[in-house]
Amino acid sequence: SDPLRAIRERISSRPAEWQRILGDARFRRNFKLAGESLVRPPRGFDADHECIEDIKRKSFIAIRELTVADCLAPRFQQMVEASFKAGVPFMKFLCKAVGVPF
């Protein structure tokens, strides 16, 4: 629960940075956020916060769905590498929130 709270607090205190990361065209092309969310805002967070829907998340999972054809394509490795690069700002944000070196 401590890491989750730290991520929520970082989103709450840096909404523009969070929105810039999620709004980045490369990130949006490669990923969608998944996982469960709370029905109500977590204790201590403003229900009117501009990022409240993300603050209510129980997990921060960025998913890229691939087909069998994607995995068998000649440029699969390059596609995976490009996806990882597109996810770097997202991962940096989360790692900074929980104090993990990136």
All heavy atoms as an XYZ file, in Angstrom:
821
protein
N       0.812     -1.202      0.000
C       0.000      0.000      0.000
C       0.854      1.264      0.000
O       0.429      2.286     -0.510
C      -0.980     -0.008      1.162
O      -0.340      0.284      2.372
N       2.069      1.202      0.574
C       2.935      2.388      0.575
C       3.354      2.801     -0.846
O       3.280      3.988     -1.181
C       4.162      2.167      1.453
C       3.817      2.122      2.941
O       2.735      2.618      3.323
O       4.626      1.584      3.713
N       3.797      1.851     -1.689
C       4.140      2.255     -3.058
C       2.939      2.824     -3.821
O       3.080      3.807     -4.558
C       4.648      0.969     -3.709
C       5.109      0.126     -2.565
C       4.174      0.453     -1.439
N       1.777      2.226     -3.641
C       0.582      2.719     -4.318
C       0.276      4.145     -3.873
O      -0.019      5.013     -4.691
C      -0.599      1.795     -4.053
C      -1.924      2.166     -4.702
C      -1.788      2.307     -6.209
C      -2.975      1.113     -4.350
N       0.347      4.393     -2.582
C       0.114      5.740     -2.060
C       1.138      6.716     -2.628
O       0.797      7.838     -2.993
C       0.161      5.740     -0.532
C      -0.021      7.116      0.061
C      -1.195      7.123      1.009
N      -1.482      8.469      1.442
C      -2.628      9.072      1.211
N      -3.577      8.456      0.561
N      -2.842     10.287      1.636
N       2.398      6.303     -2.725
C       3.452      7.173     -3.261
C       3.177      7.533     -4.723
O       3.371      8.683     -5.138
C       4.809      6.499     -3.116
N       2.723      6.576     -5.501
C       2.392      6.848     -6.906
C       1.221      7.816     -6.984
O       1.247      8.779     -7.753
C       2.098      5.536     -7.665
C       3.365      4.692     -7.783
C       1.510      5.842     -9.047
C       3.127      3.273     -8.270
N       0.200      7.573     -6.200
C      -0.965      8.467     -6.199
C      -0.565      9.887     -5.792
O      -1.029     10.860     -6.395
C      -2.030      7.932     -5.252
C      -2.724      6.695     -5.765
C      -3.634      6.096     -4.721
N      -4.450      5.021     -5.269
C      -5.067      4.123     -4.528
N      -4.984      4.166     -3.203
N      -5.790      3.180     -5.104
N       0.286     10.009     -4.795
C       0.723     11.333     -4.353
C       1.534     12.036     -5.433
O       1.389     13.243     -5.623
C       1.520     11.223     -3.053
C       0.636     10.913     -1.863
C       1.410     10.661     -0.578
O       2.667     10.652     -0.594
O       0.742     10.464      0.459
N       2.363     11.292     -6.141
C       3.150     11.904     -7.217
C       2.233     12.368     -8.356
O       2.428     13.433     -8.913
C       4.202     10.931     -7.731
C       5.139     11.568     -8.752
C       6.352     10.697     -8.969
N       7.167     11.187    -10.058
C       8.127     12.084     -9.931
N       8.420     12.584     -8.758
N       8.817     12.473    -10.991
N       1.239     11.574     -8.692
C       0.277     11.986     -9.720
C      -0.451     13.243     -9.252
O      -0.608     14.198    -10.013
C      -0.731     10.861    -10.032
C      -0.031      9.697    -10.720
C      -1.876     11.392    -10.905
C      -0.881      8.449    -10.842
N      -0.865     13.245     -7.995
C      -1.598     14.386     -7.447
C      -0.760     15.658     -7.446
O      -1.268     16.741     -7.751
C      -2.043     14.062     -6.016
O      -2.704     15.159     -5.437
N       0.526     15.534     -7.148
C       1.381     16.713     -7.059
C       1.994     17.123     -8.392
O       2.503     18.232     -8.517
C       2.492     16.483     -6.034
O       3.384     15.481     -6.472
N       1.944     16.252     -9.391
C       2.530     16.538    -10.708
C       1.559     16.170    -11.832
O       1.890     15.379    -12.721
C       3.830     15.759    -10.883
C       4.905     16.153     -9.896
C       6.075     15.204    -10.003
N       7.155     15.615     -9.151
C       8.224     16.274     -9.569
N       8.371     16.585    -10.827
N       9.169     16.608     -8.712
N       0.368     16.727    -11.805
C      -0.631     16.317    -12.800
C      -0.233     16.626    -14.240
O      -0.508     15.831    -15.137
C      -1.887     17.073    -12.386
C      -1.402     18.230    -11.591
C      -0.154     17.751    -10.906
N       0.421     17.748    -14.463
C       0.801     18.098    -15.841
C       1.811     17.099    -16.398
O       1.706     16.684    -17.561
C       1.363     19.515    -15.894
N       2.777     16.716    -15.572
C       3.770     15.727    -16.011
C       3.091     14.390    -16.314
O       3.359     13.756    -17.337
C       4.835     15.550    -14.931
C       5.911     14.545    -15.297
C       6.935     14.340    -14.186
O       6.856     14.977    -13.126
O       7.827     13.486    -14.394
N       2.211     13.946    -15.431
C       1.487     12.687    -15.621
C       0.662     12.714    -16.903
O       0.704     11.777    -17.708
C       0.615     12.415    -14.400
C      -0.199     11.169    -14.488
C      -1.555     11.079    -14.595
C       0.276      9.820    -14.467
N      -1.946      9.758    -14.633
C      -0.837      8.960    -14.561
C       1.547      9.244    -14.385
C      -0.725      7.579    -14.568
C       1.653      7.862    -14.392
C       0.531      7.045    -14.491
N      -0.074     13.788    -17.114
C      -0.917     13.894    -18.306
C      -0.078     13.971    -19.575
O      -0.462     13.427    -20.612
C      -1.844     15.098    -18.188
C      -2.910     14.880    -17.140
C      -3.730     16.115    -16.862
O      -3.312     17.250    -17.100
N      -4.919     15.918    -16.321
N       1.075     14.624    -19.501
C       1.969     14.704    -20.662
C       2.473     13.305    -21.028
O       2.526     12.937    -22.204
C       3.129     15.649    -20.368
C       4.034     15.900    -21.549
C       5.092     16.963    -21.275
N       5.929     16.657    -20.125
C       5.865     17.271    -18.951
N       4.996     18.246    -18.745
N       6.672     16.929    -17.957
N       2.812     12.507    -20.021
C       3.298     11.149    -20.272
C       2.202     10.293    -20.910
O       2.429      9.630    -21.923
C       3.795     10.506    -18.953
C       5.081     11.188    -18.498
C       3.986      9.003    -19.108
C       5.485     10.882    -17.068
N       1.017     10.311    -20.319
C      -0.079      9.494    -20.851
C      -0.578     10.009    -22.198
O      -1.097      9.231    -22.999
C      -1.240      9.441    -19.864
C      -0.977      8.773    -18.528
C      -2.273      8.680    -17.734
C      -0.356      7.405    -18.694
N      -0.436     11.301    -22.432
C      -0.916     11.894    -23.678
C       0.070     11.822    -24.819
O      -0.276     12.137    -25.963
N       1.295     11.408    -24.533
C       2.311     11.318    -25.578
C       1.852     10.371    -26.687
O       1.388      9.256    -26.410
C       3.629     10.818    -24.976
C       4.713     10.685    -26.017
O       5.261     11.723    -26.437
O       4.996      9.532    -26.434
N       1.982     10.809    -27.922
C       1.483     10.029    -29.062
C       2.130      8.647    -29.131
O       1.453      7.651    -29.409
C       1.713     10.792    -30.361
N       3.437      8.561    -28.879
C       4.106      7.244    -28.938
C       3.577      6.322    -27.848
O       3.380      5.133    -28.077
C       5.622      7.392    -28.810
C       6.268      8.001    -30.027
C       7.779      8.006    -29.979
N       8.298      8.302    -28.650
C       9.410      7.782    -28.146
N      10.132      6.943    -28.843
N       9.832      8.117    -26.949
N       3.359      6.866    -26.644
C       2.824      6.042    -25.561
C       1.424      5.558    -25.922
O       1.111      4.385    -25.775
C       2.815      6.832    -24.241
C       2.366      6.003    -23.069
C       3.251      5.176    -22.414
C       1.051      6.037    -22.637
C       2.851      4.396    -21.334
C       0.628      5.267    -21.563
C       1.534      4.443    -20.917
N       0.572      6.459    -26.393
C      -0.818      6.095    -26.725
C      -0.879      5.074    -27.854
O      -1.762      4.225    -27.878
C      -1.611      7.349    -27.099
C      -1.991      8.172    -25.904
C      -3.051      9.223    -26.198
N      -3.241      9.590    -27.568
C      -2.728     10.692    -28.150
N      -1.984     11.521    -27.471
N      -2.978     10.951    -29.404
N       0.042      5.162    -28.824
C       0.062      4.189    -29.924
C       0.444      2.795    -29.433
O       0.034      1.795    -30.009
C       1.072      4.614    -30.998
C       0.498      5.414    -32.115
C       1.431      5.503    -33.317
N       2.814      5.804    -33.006
C       3.326      7.029    -32.879
N       2.557      8.079    -33.028
N       4.601      7.204    -32.613
N       1.254      2.738    -28.398
C       1.793      1.466    -27.940
C       1.055      0.848    -26.756
O       1.065     -0.369    -26.607
C       3.266      1.630    -27.560
C       4.153      1.737    -28.768
O       4.505      0.725    -29.366
N       4.504      2.946    -29.153
N       0.467      1.685    -25.901
C      -0.067      1.167    -24.648
C      -1.448      1.699    -24.318
O      -1.839      2.764    -24.770
C       0.864      1.548    -23.478
C       2.241      0.995    -23.597
C       3.296      1.808    -23.975
C       2.497     -0.339    -23.344
C       4.582      1.302    -24.090
C       3.777     -0.857    -23.457
C       4.818     -0.033    -23.830
N      -2.117      0.929    -23.471
C      -3.319      1.411    -22.801
C      -3.172      1.001    -21.338
O      -2.540     -0.016    -21.022
C      -4.586      0.847    -23.422
C      -4.735     -0.644    -23.283
C      -6.028     -1.114    -23.901
C      -6.135     -2.633    -23.739
N      -7.353     -3.160    -24.267
N      -3.710      1.807    -20.457
C      -3.645      1.464    -19.038
C      -4.756      0.472    -18.714
O      -5.854      0.573    -19.236
C      -3.786      2.716    -18.170
C      -2.661      3.726    -18.274
C      -2.849      4.826    -17.244
C      -1.296      3.076    -18.102
N      -4.430     -0.479    -17.866
C      -5.382     -1.518    -17.498
C      -5.321     -1.735    -15.991
O      -4.449     -1.207    -15.310
C      -5.051     -2.807    -18.237
N      -6.251     -2.510    -15.511
C      -6.285     -2.839    -14.095
C      -7.525     -2.268    -13.429
O      -8.272     -1.504    -14.024
N      -7.697     -2.658    -12.184
C      -8.874     -2.238    -11.429
C      -8.688     -0.843    -10.840
O      -7.568     -0.391    -10.636
C      -9.132     -3.227    -10.291
C      -9.489     -4.608    -10.760
C      -9.737     -5.550     -9.596
O     -10.072     -5.070     -8.494
O      -9.600     -6.759     -9.806
N      -9.827     -0.214    -10.560
C      -9.840      1.105     -9.928
C     -10.830      1.105     -8.781
O     -11.773      0.311     -8.754
C     -10.251      2.185    -10.932
O      -9.271      2.355    -11.918
N     -10.605      2.002     -7.853
C     -11.548      2.217     -6.768
C     -12.799      2.892     -7.306
O     -12.745      3.585     -8.334
C     -10.932      3.124     -5.700
C      -9.678      2.609     -5.007
C      -9.050      3.716     -4.167
C     -10.015      1.403     -4.151
N     -13.899      2.725     -6.637
C     -15.137      3.398     -7.006
C     -15.089      4.853     -6.543
O     -15.473      5.767     -7.268
C     -16.358      2.679     -6.407
C     -17.635      3.449     -6.674
C     -16.453      1.264     -6.946
N     -14.562      5.049     -5.336
C     -14.459      6.395     -4.756
C     -12.988      6.784     -4.657
O     -12.113      5.915     -4.621
C     -15.094      6.418     -3.375
C     -16.610      6.245     -3.399
C     -17.214      6.301     -2.000
N     -16.713      5.273     -1.097
C     -17.137      4.020     -1.054
N     -18.080      3.616     -1.892
N     -16.639      3.158     -0.194
N     -12.713      8.074     -4.560
C     -11.316      8.508     -4.391
C     -10.717      7.935     -3.105
O     -11.418      7.773     -2.108
C     -11.421     10.028     -4.284
C     -12.710     10.374     -4.939
C     -13.627      9.214     -4.673
N      -9.437      7.629     -3.132
C      -8.806      7.148     -1.911
C      -8.794      8.243     -0.839
O      -8.815      9.433     -1.167
C      -7.385      6.787     -2.335
C      -7.208      7.283     -3.708
C      -8.525      7.684     -4.259
N      -8.768      7.830      0.398
C      -8.768      8.764      1.524
C      -7.617      9.763      1.375
O      -6.487      9.381      1.076
C      -8.617      7.999      2.828
C      -8.800      8.845      4.056
C      -8.817      8.007      5.310
N      -9.867      6.984      5.210
C      -9.747      5.742      5.631
N      -8.632      5.337      6.175
N     -10.736      4.895      5.510
N      -7.941     11.038      1.554
C      -6.929     12.084      1.509
C      -6.746     12.722      0.146
O      -5.932     13.635      0.003
N      -7.479     12.271     -0.860
C      -7.353     12.837     -2.208
C      -8.647     13.539     -2.597
O      -9.737     13.033     -2.341
C      -7.008     11.752     -3.233
C      -5.619     11.209     -3.064
C      -5.389     10.093     -2.278
C      -4.545     11.830     -3.672
C      -4.117      9.586     -2.099
C      -3.262     11.337     -3.504
C      -3.044     10.207     -2.714
N      -8.493     14.681     -3.227
C      -9.619     15.517     -3.635
C     -10.393     14.844     -4.771
O      -9.825     14.513     -5.811
C      -9.092     16.881     -4.079
C     -10.172     17.849     -4.497
O     -11.372     17.514     -4.381
O      -9.814     18.957     -4.933
N     -11.681     14.668     -4.576
C     -12.531     14.043     -5.590
C     -12.594     14.864     -6.870
O     -12.913     14.330     -7.938
C     -13.941     13.837     -5.040
N     -12.260     16.142     -6.792
C     -12.301     17.018     -7.967
C     -10.941     17.177     -8.647
O     -10.805     17.977     -9.569
C     -12.835     18.400     -7.565
C     -14.280     18.333     -7.114
O     -15.042     17.520     -7.680
O     -14.642     19.081     -6.183
N      -9.941     16.433     -8.206
C      -8.604     16.536     -8.803
C      -8.693     16.171    -10.281
O      -9.415     15.245    -10.662
C      -7.624     15.608     -8.082
C      -6.204     15.842     -8.462
N      -5.670     15.381     -9.641
C      -5.209     16.502     -7.812
C      -4.400     15.736     -9.710
N      -4.102     16.420     -8.598
N      -7.946     16.868    -11.104
C      -8.003     16.642    -12.557
C      -7.565     15.234    -12.969
O      -7.939     14.766    -14.043
C      -7.163     17.695    -13.292
C      -5.698     17.684    -12.901
C      -4.944     18.894    -13.424
O      -4.893     19.072    -14.658
O      -4.427     19.646    -12.590
N      -6.806     14.559    -12.143
C      -6.337     13.205    -12.452
C      -6.973     12.155    -11.544
O      -6.418     11.066    -11.352
C      -4.820     13.138    -12.319
S      -3.927     14.178    -13.474
N      -8.137     12.459    -11.000
C      -8.729     11.575     -9.996
C      -8.982     10.164    -10.534
O      -8.844      9.188     -9.791
C     -10.015     12.172     -9.377
C     -10.375     11.416     -8.079
C     -11.166     12.178    -10.370
C      -9.325     11.467     -7.007
N      -9.316     10.022    -11.791
C      -9.561      8.676    -12.328
C      -8.285      7.834    -12.283
O      -8.346      6.631    -12.037
C     -10.145      8.738    -13.735
C     -11.558      9.301    -13.774
C     -12.515      8.584    -12.814
O     -12.539      7.330    -12.795
O     -13.244      9.283    -12.078
N      -7.140      8.447    -12.515
C      -5.882      7.712    -12.407
C      -5.465      7.539    -10.953
O      -4.899      6.512    -10.588
C      -4.779      8.405    -13.209
C      -4.982      8.227    -14.697
O      -5.403      7.136    -15.114
O      -4.724      9.172    -15.452
N      -5.751      8.497    -10.116
C      -5.454      8.374     -8.683
C      -6.254      7.228     -8.074
O      -5.784      6.558     -7.158
C      -5.722      9.719     -7.969
C      -4.683     10.762     -8.424
C      -5.710      9.563     -6.460
C      -4.986     12.181     -7.991
N      -7.431      6.958     -8.602
C      -8.271      5.865     -8.089
C      -7.782      4.484     -8.535
O      -8.264      3.467     -8.035
C      -9.727      6.060     -8.536
C     -10.388      7.236     -7.854
C     -11.869      7.411     -8.104
C     -12.440      7.030     -9.390
N     -13.867      7.393     -9.551
N      -6.799      4.422     -9.411
C      -6.299      3.125     -9.873
C      -5.709      2.324     -8.717
O      -5.067      2.881     -7.831
C      -5.221      3.307    -10.938
C      -5.756      3.806    -12.248
C      -4.654      3.861    -13.310
N      -5.250      4.203    -14.578
C      -5.932      3.363    -15.337
N      -6.068      2.109    -14.978
N      -6.461      3.763    -16.469
N      -5.906      1.019     -8.766
C      -5.307      0.115     -7.783
C      -3.956     -0.398     -8.264
O      -3.168     -0.927     -7.489
C      -6.225     -1.086     -7.525
C      -7.523     -0.739     -6.840
C      -8.307     -2.021     -6.618
C      -9.615     -1.794     -5.935
N     -10.333     -3.060     -5.710
N      -3.728     -0.295     -9.562
C      -2.456     -0.713    -10.151
C      -2.187      0.150    -11.374
O      -3.096      0.755    -11.935
C      -2.503     -2.194    -10.537
O      -3.567     -2.439    -11.429
N      -0.942      0.189    -11.761
C      -0.525      1.011    -12.899
C       0.153      0.112    -13.909
O       1.364     -0.102    -13.885
C       0.378      2.153    -12.421
C      -0.380      3.116    -11.568
C      -0.517      2.904    -10.206
C      -1.021      4.199    -12.139
C      -1.252      3.764     -9.414
C      -1.771      5.069    -11.364
C      -1.882      4.849     -9.994
N      -0.685     -0.452    -14.775
C      -0.246     -1.432    -15.750
C      -0.456     -0.856    -17.142
O      -1.574     -0.494    -17.506
C      -1.049     -2.744    -15.615
C      -0.946     -3.287    -14.196
C      -0.591     -3.765    -16.637
C      -1.933     -4.397    -13.901
N       0.622     -0.774    -17.900
C       0.528     -0.357    -19.300
C       0.623     -1.617    -20.151
O       1.587     -2.373    -20.049
C       1.638      0.623    -19.652
N      -0.388     -1.845    -20.970
C      -0.477     -3.079    -21.754
C      -0.383     -2.777    -23.248
O      -0.972     -1.813    -23.733
C      -1.813     -3.795    -21.466
C      -1.825     -4.299    -20.031
C      -2.044     -4.937    -22.448
C      -3.100     -5.002    -19.657
N       0.339     -3.626    -23.917
C       0.368     -3.595    -25.385
C      -0.069     -4.968    -25.846
O       0.592     -5.974    -25.578
C       1.773     -3.308    -25.904
C       1.916     -3.611    -27.402
C       2.276     -2.424    -28.186
N       2.095     -2.645    -29.604
C       2.959     -2.255    -30.507
N       4.067     -1.664    -30.144
N       2.710     -2.450    -31.773
N      -1.192     -5.017    -26.513
C      -1.686     -6.296    -27.012
C      -1.034     -6.592    -28.355
O      -0.928     -5.719    -29.210
C      -3.203     -6.245    -27.143
C      -3.891     -6.132    -25.804
C      -5.400     -6.199    -25.895
O      -5.926     -6.663    -26.917
O      -6.038     -5.787    -24.913
N      -0.602     -7.831    -28.499
C       0.035     -8.278    -29.738
C      -0.695     -9.498    -30.266
O      -1.163    -10.334    -29.496
C       1.499     -8.644    -29.483
C       2.399     -7.529    -28.975
C       3.757     -8.090    -28.584
C       2.553     -6.448    -30.024
N      -0.757     -9.583    -31.570
C      -1.334    -10.753    -32.213
C      -0.219    -11.762    -32.495
O       0.972    -11.426    -32.412
C      -2.008    -10.375    -33.546
O      -0.988     -9.913    -34.441
C      -3.072     -9.285    -33.344
N      -0.598    -12.953    -32.862
C       0.387    -13.953    -33.265
C       1.160    -13.429    -34.464
O       2.389    -13.567    -34.547
C      -0.294    -15.303    -33.577
C       0.700    -16.279    -34.188
C      -0.919    -15.885    -32.320
N       0.460    -12.790    -35.386
C       1.125    -12.235    -36.569
C       2.160    -11.187    -36.175
O       3.244    -11.120    -36.777
C       0.085    -11.638    -37.524
N       1.840    -10.356    -35.190
C       2.816     -9.364    -34.703
C       4.083    -10.062    -34.224
O       5.197     -9.641    -34.523
C       2.250     -8.549    -33.532
C       1.132     -7.613    -33.931
O       1.102     -7.145    -35.085
O       0.272     -7.345    -33.054
N       3.903    -11.137    -33.467
C       5.037    -11.852    -32.874
C       5.880    -12.599    -33.901
O       7.057    -12.870    -33.661
C       4.551    -12.819    -31.805
S       3.741    -11.998    -30.419
N       5.277    -12.924    -35.017
C       5.991    -13.652    -36.068
C       6.524    -12.736    -37.161
O       7.220    -13.201    -38.065
C       5.075    -14.712    -36.673
C       4.602    -15.805    -35.708
C       3.609    -16.728    -36.405
C       5.778    -16.580    -35.130
N       6.234    -11.459    -37.066
C       6.666    -10.503    -38.090
C       8.190    -10.357    -38.068
O       8.823    -10.451    -37.014
C       6.011     -9.146    -37.851
N       8.784    -10.135    -39.246
C      10.251    -10.004    -39.317
C      10.798     -8.868    -38.439
O      11.914     -8.956    -37.962
C      10.511     -9.721    -40.794
C       9.297    -10.165    -41.513
C       8.154    -10.060    -40.550
N      10.029     -7.841    -38.216
C      10.509     -6.689    -37.446
C       9.976     -6.706    -36.003
O       9.894     -5.667    -35.360
C      10.129     -5.395    -38.155
C      10.796     -5.292    -39.539
C      10.570     -3.968    -40.224
N      10.883     -2.820    -39.415
C      12.084     -2.257    -39.288
N      13.113     -2.762    -39.930
N      12.263     -1.183    -38.529
N       9.657     -7.885    -35.511
C       9.113     -8.007    -34.156
C      10.046     -7.387    -33.107
O       9.610     -6.641    -32.238
C       8.847     -9.477    -33.830
C       8.394     -9.708    -32.418
C       7.150     -9.265    -31.992
C       9.213    -10.351    -31.504
C       6.715     -9.470    -30.682
C       8.793    -10.562    -30.196
C       7.543    -10.114    -29.787
N      11.320     -7.696    -33.184
C      12.264     -7.170    -32.200
C      12.266     -5.642    -32.211
O      12.247     -5.009    -31.147
C      13.674     -7.689    -32.453
C      14.681     -7.124    -31.454
C      16.084     -7.641    -31.671
O      16.300     -8.629    -32.355
N      17.048     -6.962    -31.081
N      12.272     -5.044    -33.386
C      12.262     -3.581    -33.480
C      10.973     -3.007    -32.907
O      10.981     -1.957    -32.257
C      12.450     -3.122    -34.937
C      13.829     -3.379    -35.487
C      14.011     -4.789    -36.052
O      13.141     -5.652    -35.931
N      15.162     -5.032    -36.648
N       9.851     -3.705    -33.124
C       8.572     -3.250    -32.587
C       8.598     -3.281    -31.056
O       8.147     -2.343    -30.397
C       7.428     -4.119    -33.115
C       6.067     -3.712    -32.571
S       4.669     -4.674    -33.191
C       5.214     -6.347    -33.040
N       9.145     -4.347    -30.492
C       9.233     -4.467    -29.036
C      10.155     -3.378    -28.483
O       9.833     -2.728    -27.488
C       9.710     -5.878    -28.631
C      10.033     -5.944    -27.147
C       8.653     -6.910    -28.993
N      11.284     -3.170    -29.117
C      12.218     -2.135    -28.661
C      11.564     -0.753    -28.707
O      11.727      0.041    -27.770
C      13.482     -2.146    -29.513
C      14.356     -3.359    -29.270
C      15.517     -3.469    -30.246
O      15.700     -2.576    -31.106
O      16.262     -4.464    -30.162
N      10.830     -0.460    -29.775
C      10.143      0.826    -29.879
C       9.088      0.973    -28.780
O       8.919      2.061    -28.215
C       9.506      0.976    -31.262
N       8.402     -0.115    -28.464
C       7.408     -0.078    -27.391
C       8.070      0.216    -26.053
O       7.584      1.024    -25.271
C       6.654     -1.413    -27.307
O       5.891     -1.622    -28.457
N       9.177     -0.469    -25.784
C       9.889     -0.229    -24.525
C      10.330      1.228    -24.429
O      10.199      1.854    -23.377
C      11.090     -1.149    -24.387
C      10.745     -2.585    -24.087
C      11.683     -3.577    -24.284
C       9.496     -2.952    -23.612
C      11.392     -4.908    -24.003
C       9.182     -4.280    -23.329
C      10.139     -5.262    -23.525
N      10.840      1.774    -25.510
C      11.274      3.177    -25.506
C      10.090      4.110    -25.252
O      10.219      5.095    -24.534
C      11.958      3.527    -26.830
C      13.336      2.938    -26.952
C      13.972      3.289    -28.282
C      15.321      2.581    -28.427
N      15.909      2.774    -29.743
N       8.949      3.794    -25.832
C       7.757      4.623    -25.638
C       7.282      4.584    -24.190
O       6.667      5.519    -23.696
C       6.632      4.171    -26.571
N       7.591      3.506    -23.482
C       7.171      3.358    -22.091
C       8.146      3.921    -21.072
O       7.829      3.962    -19.875
N       9.310      4.382    -21.507
C      10.325      4.872    -20.573
C       9.820      6.011    -19.683
O       9.992      5.954    -18.459
C      11.625      5.259    -21.318
C      12.549      6.086    -20.439
C      12.333      4.000    -21.798
N       9.198      7.059    -20.208
C       8.737      8.131    -19.316
C       7.733      7.635    -18.263
O       7.776      8.075    -17.111
C       8.094      9.148    -20.261
C       8.763      8.902    -21.576
C       8.999      7.414    -21.618
N       6.861      6.731    -18.641
C       5.892      6.144    -17.717
C       6.617      5.405    -16.587
O       6.325      5.598    -15.402
C       4.970      5.202    -18.508
C       3.941      4.479    -17.694
C       2.809      5.126    -17.225
C       4.085      3.126    -17.416
C       1.839      4.451    -16.495
C       3.127      2.438    -16.684
C       1.998      3.108    -16.225
N       7.572      4.568    -16.957
C       8.317      3.806    -15.959
C       9.151      4.719    -15.063
O       9.238      4.496    -13.857
C       9.210      2.764    -16.632
C       8.444      1.608    -17.237
S       7.375      0.738    -16.048
C       8.556      0.222    -14.819
N       9.764      5.747    -15.643
C      10.552      6.685    -14.833
C       9.675      7.363    -13.792
O      10.074      7.522    -12.641
C      11.215      7.743    -15.717
C      12.480      7.291    -16.358
C      13.137      8.445    -17.107
C      14.427      8.014    -17.744
N      15.068      9.106    -18.494
N       8.489      7.780    -14.201
C       7.561      8.444    -13.291
C       7.229      7.524    -12.119
O       7.292      7.924    -10.959
C       6.284      8.850    -14.048
C       5.331      9.675    -13.240
C       5.363     11.056    -13.318
C       4.391      9.076    -12.407
C       4.474     11.834    -12.574
C       3.505      9.837    -11.655
C       3.548     11.219    -11.745
N       6.884      6.279    -12.420
C       6.528      5.320    -11.375
C       7.725      5.007    -10.475
O       7.586      4.942     -9.250
C       5.976      4.034    -11.990
C       4.689      4.165    -12.807
C       4.296      2.810    -13.386
C       3.561      4.753    -11.990
N       8.885      4.811    -11.075
C      10.081      4.499    -10.284
C      10.451      5.653     -9.359
O      10.802      5.423     -8.189
C      11.249      4.162    -11.207
S      11.091      2.550    -12.001
N      10.377      6.878     -9.849
C      10.659      8.035     -8.995
C       9.679      8.104     -7.843
O      10.047      8.452     -6.721
C      10.614      9.322     -9.807
C      11.820      9.525    -10.689
C      11.722     10.832    -11.456
C      12.897     10.997    -12.399
N      12.795     12.244    -13.179
N       8.434      7.777     -8.106
C       7.409      7.838     -7.062
C       7.724      6.891     -5.913
O       7.497      7.238     -4.746
C       6.037      7.510     -7.651
N       8.248      5.714     -6.221
C       8.482      4.718     -5.178
C       9.943      4.639     -4.749
O      10.309      3.786     -3.928
C       7.952      3.321     -5.595
C       6.450      3.356     -5.801
C       8.663      2.807     -6.823
N      10.774      5.514     -5.314
C      12.175      5.575     -4.894
C      13.054      4.466     -5.427
O      14.040      4.095     -4.812
N      12.692      3.963     -6.619
C      13.491      2.914     -7.252
C      14.363      3.569     -8.334
O      13.833      4.299     -9.173
C      12.576      1.837     -7.893
C      13.372      0.834     -8.691
C      11.748      1.155     -6.833
N      15.667      3.304     -8.329
C      16.520      3.897     -9.386
C      16.095      3.397    -10.761
O      15.700      2.246    -10.914
C      17.925      3.396     -9.052
C      17.848      2.791     -7.696
C      16.414      2.476     -7.400
N      16.193      4.279    -11.722
C      15.830      3.902    -13.086
C      17.028      4.112    -13.970
O      17.650      5.088    -14.011
C      14.641      4.735    -13.583
C      14.144      4.283    -14.933
C      13.219      3.267    -15.021
C      14.625      4.829    -16.101
C      12.760      2.833    -16.260
C      14.186      4.407    -17.323
C      13.242      3.406    -17.408
